[in-house]
């Protein structure tokens, strides 16, 4: 069922980079050209307003709405100023360029983790349905993702100072990215720890020290600001607390996006569970946690259900027992089927606790919060068979087409 090496499971044919580059590149350009038309969409209203202030030399912050640090807004405003540009369409083009940086950084991570599989994996990322629409919107997520992936690529190459600089940039765009400093620090010292070189604590400290800089920067921000949210007006809706909603919702999304990988992994998961009957308590416990503990009760999760399919679905979960049960089954199957996936490098399983913390730290249940942890997992995971991975690309392209088209046309917002 599993290939002995991921390199052989979904390796690249010589012609594939050209096909993916031409076909997906054309789709990217077409989607961008369509997205340039139309007015402000979603939270572009606030992000573009902040960019406009910076672009015209006004460095006030929109404290009422801006929850993130303004690094993204400063970067876009600076690039617009360099190019002599000043329009919403230009800002969307800049964001699309950030998307290309994210794809390049993902390719670099994938090449280090599973050499020979990076072309197809990067093509998949380009079509990832929860990411694709945001390539063409003035939102912070794509630049944040690019910087986290860049930091990961640098860290895997043992360029830890560069990784810390990239993490500082990611922190300036979305401050919750501080969690990935901890992950990369652990991955950096893990080989030394596994070798049993406890006496070489100074070597571990030297490797981990650069990752303390973004953590320190976050602590300084938290103390100075008094809240995780940049906007004090939004602080009550973005508290420093942990919630079950996003970790469980991320598992549900993984089940929808990766059904073939889940199915492929279930036999190995079932063999592991059956070997010790008490292990069956694990999926049963997860189902119970979901059934009794999943609540999308942030006020923003009840807003505009006719326009936000996510909110309509989350509201339905509270009243439709059949839908709630079916969702729980998807969550449990995804957790079991994907848990059998091998990750690289050694120690990459640490992604799971850090991702759980990253997701749980957000009260508002939203698919965008799953973007960075899911993409990191996609970068580090062993691919399944070639047919499975190609089918996944086709599935994602279909979903991405519907979501991008719906958002551009204004029929709904992801």
C-alpha positions in Angstrom: 0.0 0.0 0.0 2.7 2.4 0.9 5.7 3.0 -1.3 9.0 2.2 0.3 10.1 5.7 -0.4 8.0 8.7 -1.1 10.5 9.7 -3.8 9.2 6.7 -5.9 5.6 7.1 -4.8 4.9 10.3 -6.7 8.1 11.1 -8.4 8.3 13.6 -11.3 8.5 12.7 -14.9 10.8 14.9 -17.0 7.9 16.6 -18.9 5.8 17.3 -15.8 7.4 20.6 -14.7 6.6 22.1 -18.2 3.0 20.8 -18.2 2.3 22.0 -14.7 4.1 25.3 -15.3 2.2 26.1 -18.5 -1.3 24.8 -17.5 -1.3 26.1 -13.9 0.5 29.3 -14.8 -2.2 30.1 -17.3 -4.9 29.3 -14.8 -3.1 31.6 -12.3 -2.9 34.5 -14.8 -6.6 34.0 -15.8 -7.8 33.9 -12.2 -5.7 37.0 -11.4 -7.0 38.9 -14.4 -10.6 38.2 -13.4 -9.9 39.0 -9.8 -8.6 42.5 -10.7 -12.1 43.5 -11.5 -14.7 44.4 -8.9 -14.7 46.3 -5.6 -13.5 45.4 -2.2 -14.2 41.9 -1.0 -14.5 40.8 2.6 -11.8 42.2 4.9 -10.1 43.9 2.0 -12.1 46.8 3.1 -9.9 47.2 6.2 -6.6 45.9 4.8 -6.7 48.1 1.8 -7.7 51.2 3.9 -4.6 50.6 6.0 -2.4 50.2 2.9 -3.8 53.4 1.5 -2.8 55.3 4.7 0.7 54.0 4.5 0.9 54.5 0.8 0.2 58.2 1.2 2.5 58.8 4.2 -0.1 58.5 7.0 1.2 56.1 9.6 -1.9 56.0 11.8 -3.2 52.5 12.5 -6.9 51.5 12.1 -7.2 50.4 15.7 -10.9 49.6 15.4 -10.5 46.8 12.9 -6.8 45.9 12.5 -6.2 42.7 14.5 -2.7 41.9 13.0 0.5 43.8 13.1 0.8 46.0 10.0 3.8 44.3 8.4 1.8 43.1 5.4 0.2 46.6 4.9 3.6 48.3 5.1 5.1 45.8 2.6 2.3 46.2 0.0 2.3 50.0 0.4 6.1 50.1 0.0 6.0 48.0 -3.2 3.2 50.1 -4.6 5.2 53.2 -3.9 8.3 51.8 -5.5 6.3 51.0 -8.6 4.4 54.3 -8.7 1.2 52.4 -8.3 -1.9 53.2 -6.3 -4.9 51.1 -6.9 -6.8 48.0 -5.5 -5.9 46.1 -8.6 -2.2 46.8 -8.1 -2.4 45.7 -4.5 -4.0 42.4 -5.7 -1.2 41.9 -8.2 1.4 42.4 -5.3 -0.5 39.8 -3.3 -0.4 37.4 -6.2 3.3 37.9 -6.4 3.5 36.9 -2.7 1.7 33.7 -3.7 4.5 32.9 -6.1 7.0 33.4 -3.3 5.0 31.0 -1.2 5.0 28.4 -4.0 8.8 28.7 -4.4 9.3 28.4 -0.7 7.1 25.3 -0.5 9.0 23.8 -3.4 12.3 24.3 -1.5 10.9 22.7 1.7 9.5 19.8 -0.3 12.7 19.2 -2.2 14.6 18.9 1.1 12.0 16.7 2.8 11.1 14.3 -0.1 13.4 14.9 -3.1 11.9 14.1 -6.4 8.3 14.8 -5.4 8.4 18.6 -5.2 6.9 19.3 -8.6 3.6 17.5 -8.2 3.3 18.6 -4.5 3.8 22.3 -5.5 1.2 21.9 -8.3 -1.2 20.6 -5.6 -0.4 23.6 -3.4 -1.2 26.0 -6.2 -4.7 24.4 -6.3 -5.2 24.0 -2.6 -8.9 25.1 -2.3 -8.6 26.9 1.1 -5.6 28.8 -0.2 -6.2 29.5 -3.9 -8.8 32.3 -3.5 -6.5 34.3 -1.3 -3.8 34.5 -3.9 -5.9 37.2 -5.5 -7.2 39.1 -2.5 -5.6 41.8 -0.4 -5.3 39.6 2.7 -2.4 38.9 5.1 -2.5 35.1 4.8 -0.4 34.5 1.7 2.5 36.6 2.7 2.5 35.1 6.2 2.5 31.6 4.6 5.4 32.5 2.3 7.5 33.7 5.2 6.8 30.7 7.4 7.7 28.4 4.5 10.8 30.4 3.8 11.8 30.1 7.4 11.2 26.3 7.3 13.3 26.0 4.1 16.1 28.0 5.7 15.9 25.9 8.9 16.1 22.6 7.1 19.2 24.0 5.4 20.7 24.8 8.8 20.6 28.5 8.1 19.0 29.3 11.4 19.7 33.0 11.5 18.0 33.4 8.2 15.1 31.3 9.5 14.7 33.6 12.5 14.7 36.7 10.3 11.9 35.2 8.1 10.0 34.3 11.3 10.3 37.9 12.4 8.8 38.9 9.1 6.0 36.4 9.6 5.4 37.7 13.1 5.1 41.2 11.7 2.4 40.0 9.3 0.4 37.7 11.7 1.6 37.6 15.3 0.3 34.1 15.9 3.1 32.8 13.7 5.3 32.9 16.8 4.2 29.3 17.3 6.4 28.1 14.4 9.5 29.5 16.1 9.0 26.8 18.7 8.5 24.1 16.1 11.6 25.0 14.0 13.7 25.3 17.2 12.7 21.8 18.2 13.4 20.4 14.7 16.8 22.1 14.7 17.9 20.6 18.1 16.2 17.2 17.6 19.1 15.5 15.8 21.5 16.5 18.6 19.0 15.3 21.2 18.4 11.9 19.4 22.1 11.3 19.3 22.1 11.3 23.1 24.5 14.3 23.2 23.0 15.8 26.3 26.4 17.0 27.3 26.4 19.1 24.2 23.8 21.4 25.6 25.8 24.4 24.4 25.4 23.1 20.8 21.6 22.8 21.2 21.5 26.3 22.8 23.6 27.7 19.9 21.2 26.2 17.3 18.0 27.2 19.1 19.0 30.7 20.2 18.1 32.5 17.0 14.5 31.2 17.3 14.2 32.9 20.6 14.4 36.3 18.9 10.9 36.1 17.4 9.6 34.7 20.6 11.1 37.6 22.5 9.6 40.0 20.0 6.2 38.5 20.5 6.5 38.8 24.3 7.5 42.5 24.0 4.5 43.1 21.7 2.1 41.3 24.1 3.3 43.3 27.1 3.3 46.6 25.3 0.0 46.1 23.6 -1.8 44.3 26.4 -3.6 42.0 24.0 -2.8 39.4 21.3 -5.0 41.5 19.0 -3.5 44.6 17.6 -6.9 46.3 17.8 -8.1 46.8 21.3 -11.6 47.0 20.0 -11.3 43.4 18.7 -9.5 42.0 21.7 -12.6 40.5 23.3 -13.2 38.5 20.1 -9.6 37.4 19.8 -8.7 36.4 23.4 -5.5 34.7 24.6 -7.3 31.4 25.3 -7.6 27.9 23.9 -10.6 26.4 22.1 -11.4 23.1 20.4 -13.1 24.5 17.3 -10.3 25.0 14.9 -8.3 21.8 15.6 -11.4 19.7 15.0 -12.5 21.8 12.0 -9.0 21.4 10.5 -9.3 17.6 10.7 -12.7 17.8 9.0 -11.1 19.9 6.2 -8.3 17.4 5.9 -10.8 14.6 5.5 -12.6 16.5 2.7 -9.5 17.5 0.9 -7.6 14.2 1.2 -10.2 11.4 1.0 -8.0 9.1 -1.0 -5.0 9.5 1.4 -7.4 8.9 4.4 -8.7 5.7 2.8 -5.2 4.5 1.9 -4.1 5.0 5.5 -7.0 3.3 7.2 -5.9 -0.3 6.9 -2.6 0.5 8.7 -4.5 2.5 11.3 -7.0 -0.4 11.9 -4.1 -2.9 12.3 -2.6 -0.6 14.9 -5.9 -0.1 16.8 -6.8 -3.9 16.7 -3.4 -4.9 18.0 -4.3 -3.4 21.4 -8.1 -3.2 21.9 -7.8 -0.4 24.4 -6.4 1.8 21.6 -10.0 1.9 20.3 -10.6 4.4 23.1 -8.6 6.9 21.1 -11.0 7.3 18.1 -14.0 6.9 20.5 -12.6 9.6 22.7 -12.0 11.9 19.8 -15.6 11.4 18.6 -16.8 12.2 22.2 -14.6 15.3 22.4 -16.1 16.5 19.1 -19.7 15.7 19.9 -19.7 17.4 23.3 -16.9 20.0 22.8 -17.2 21.4 19.3 -19.0 24.8 19.4 -18.5 27.6 16.9 -19.8 30.3 19.3 -17.6 33.2 18.3 -20.1 36.0 17.2 -18.4 36.2 13.8 -19.4 32.6 13.2 -23.0 33.5 13.2 -22.7 36.4 10.8 -24.0 36.4 7.2 -24.7 32.7 6.8 -26.2 33.3 3.4 -22.9 34.8 2.1 -20.4 32.7 4.1 -20.8 29.0 3.4 -18.6 28.2 6.4 -20.9 29.9 8.8 -24.0 28.3 7.3 -22.3 24.9 7.8 -21.2 25.7 11.4 -24.7 26.9 12.3 -26.3 23.8 10.8 -24.0 21.6 13.0 -25.7 23.0 16.1 -29.1 21.8 15.0 -28.8 19.0 12.5 -27.9 15.8 14.4 -27.3 13.8 11.3 -25.0 16.4 9.8 -23.2 16.6 13.1 -22.7 12.8 13.3 -21.5 12.7 9.7 -19.0 15.4 10.4 -17.7 13.5 13.4 -17.2 10.4 11.3 -15.1 12.4 8.8 -13.0 13.9 11.6 -12.3 10.5 13.2 -11.5 8.8 9.9 -9.2 11.7 8.9 -7.4 11.5 12.2 -6.9 7.7 11.9 -6.1 7.5 8.2 -3.7 10.4 8.1 -1.9 9.5 11.4 -0.2 6.7 9.5 1.6 9.2 7.2 5.3 9.5 7.6 6.9 12.9 7.9 10.4 14.2 7.3 12.8 15.3 8.6 13.4 13.2 11.8 11.3 14.7 14.5 8.7 16.3 12.2 6.0 14.6 14.2 6.4 17.6 16.5 4.3 19.5 14.0 1.2 17.9 15.5 1.4 19.4 19.0 2.5 22.8 17.7 -0.3 22.8 15.0 -2.9 21.9 17.7 -1.7 24.8 19.8 -1.6 27.2 16.9 -5.2 26.2 15.9 -6.6 26.1 19.4 -5.3 29.6 20.1 -8.0 31.1 17.8 -11.6 31.2 19.0 -13.2 32.1 15.7 -13.6 28.9 13.6 -12.3 29.6 10.1 -10.6 27.6 7.4 -7.9 30.2 6.9 -6.4 29.3 10.3 -5.8 25.8 9.1 -3.8 27.1 6.1 -0.3 27.3 7.6 -0.3 24.0 9.6 -1.9 22.1 6.7 0.6 23.4 4.2 3.5 22.6 6.5 2.1 19.1 6.8 1.7 18.8 3.0 5.3 19.9 2.7 6.7 17.3 5.1 4.4 14.3 4.4 5.2 11.2 2.5 3.2 11.1 -0.7 0.9 8.2 -1.5 0.8 6.4 -4.8 1.2 8.5 -8.0 -2.5 7.9 -9.0 -3.7 9.1 -5.6 -1.7 12.3 -5.8 -2.7 13.1 -9.4 -6.4 12.5 -8.5 -5.9 14.8 -5.5 -4.6 17.5 -7.9 -7.6 17.1 -10.1 -10.0 17.2 -7.1 -8.4 20.3 -5.7 -8.5 22.1 -9.1 -12.2 21.5 -9.4 -12.9 22.8 -5.8 -10.5 25.7 -6.3 -12.3 26.7 -9.5 -15.7 26.8 -7.8 -14.3 28.7 -4.8 -12.3 31.2 -6.7 -15.1 31.8 -9.2 -17.7 32.2 -6.4 -15.6 34.8 -4.6 -14.7 36.7 -7.7 -18.4 36.8 -8.8 -19.5 37.8 -5.4 -21.9 34.9 -5.0 -20.3 33.9 -1.7 -17.1 34.4 0.3 -15.0 31.5 1.6 
